């Protein structure tokens, strides 16, 4: 199993969610985060004083997938989240050792 | 068919009732300015300091009312009380509460001298005292100990504010010298700003506000809708603040005067806002909302010294002068490393001085000399007296929270709760 972590632009969240639904993903976790990559921050002005905003708001999506579904899911996220402008984000894929559904105790593929 | 004397009596009683009602309603509008200050200040501080500044605002209002009843009122208007300056204190305010208000016979027999309830007079005055004290809370925000602030409020409303209030409105030397201050640009606003200024000098700036190389770091407010709401509430309350200071409405002349005061108050605020917004756009390249809000308030403060005499156009320009000055003042104070998170010193102090000195432009009875005397006396007295009070507090219970508490936010340290507990913290 794989744990897919995607950092995307917040306004793309609905598009990505829909795309994931369309490829059969049934559950995701979303967190609001801040960060930067090559996309630099910008300067703002408050009562005459300039300040630099380094960190930009992003949305982080985490989801568990079976190995055979990983490529499809990644493709769906890429298509939905891409704008072509700097700051589109990144996808991280890691191995997932265990998954357990809390309510029933199911494990492994049954729990995804 | 009632005879003429009875009818005349009824008209007099009706006028008494109307004027009393007028004091009470405009006083209530000034009370509502406490909500304005609360929203404005909570919008311009960071989320982690919001609950504390709200506590400060509701606390100071209540403390001011009690202390003014116990002490301040009779210090400010000793002529109204037998037993002199501290009569009120020695009777713990019961003198005020126990004294019977004017009877019908007294009113009818006074020839128009006794024309409103004496408790209405107290009500109208106490809300002004609370407003003066409220000005201080924004300037010392995010780093002053709550209880040091409350203790200062007791000293300020019990003594410092009433003494200079007496000089002008209680029949003291400033009034005799011809100093004009219709609703309190000096007595209320400049007074509050000067006390704030003394406090901020002894308190120091917020941690991280000024960098080691002379940089000025922005610390943005957490809720601009609240700040805007607060400004508009203050704007509305100001109709009571200036309008009520006409002190009468029950004849044609007075009613017309009140109408003119309302119009001028509104025009000055508008002029102040537009001027500040335009200057911010020209100077910083952006339409800074917080400058616009401060501009409106500066316009209101400026016209408060004389909202009756100017024409509406002149009032607009007086307000605009306040708006321009407040933007320049805010930037200048930051350059001098005087940290005022909400611009209170600029809005109420600098614009207050402008308002007082602008009075001779429209009021023939005013002279620049008398205005300078009043301005100088108020600044000198309030700065020294409050400076001493702040100093005494600093050397006893301390003025400032610890650096750790300042980082964590004064909400946790002073209030033990958060204003927005469900939102993840940004810093």
Interface residues (C-beta under 8 A of the other chain):
Chain A: X32 X44 X45 X46 X47 X48 X49 X50 X51
Chain B: X216 X217 X218 X219 X220 X283 X284 X285 X286 X288 X290 X291 X330 X331 X334 X343 X424
